[in-house]
């Protein structure tokens, strides 16, 4: 049953969980990466696990947003709404998955400084993607 605004509560709940996952994983990974800058001898396993969480959260976001796109289609977007939709997909969906893959490849060489920098970019991309997703959600009533 949709709320008076037209948003289905279950869809919004899943979208919120996906947002929490992507933002939380990228931010936690970046903060842990900063710890490696002051203690370079730490084992890589915790950073690798957090990076895998980024990948799982990004995949969850991709699956949910693809399902919303398949169920509701793409509304008539123009101008600013189209920019929000593109930023939502590039920053909030493709961004975390690209960060996961890059950090995974970087950690093979034990380069935690570069991995931290990539995770920092991931935090910014995820914030921009989630914020544009919120703007898009409130204008279209669909939680892409």
Secondary structure, DSSP 8 states (H G I E B T S, - for coil): -B-TTS-BHHHHHHHHHHHHHHHHHHHHHHHHHHHHHH-TTS-SHHHHHHHHHHHHHHHHHHHHHHHHHHHH------THHHHHHHHHHIIIIIHHHHHHHHHHHHHTTT-HHHHHHHHHHHHHHHHHHHHHHHHHHHHHS---
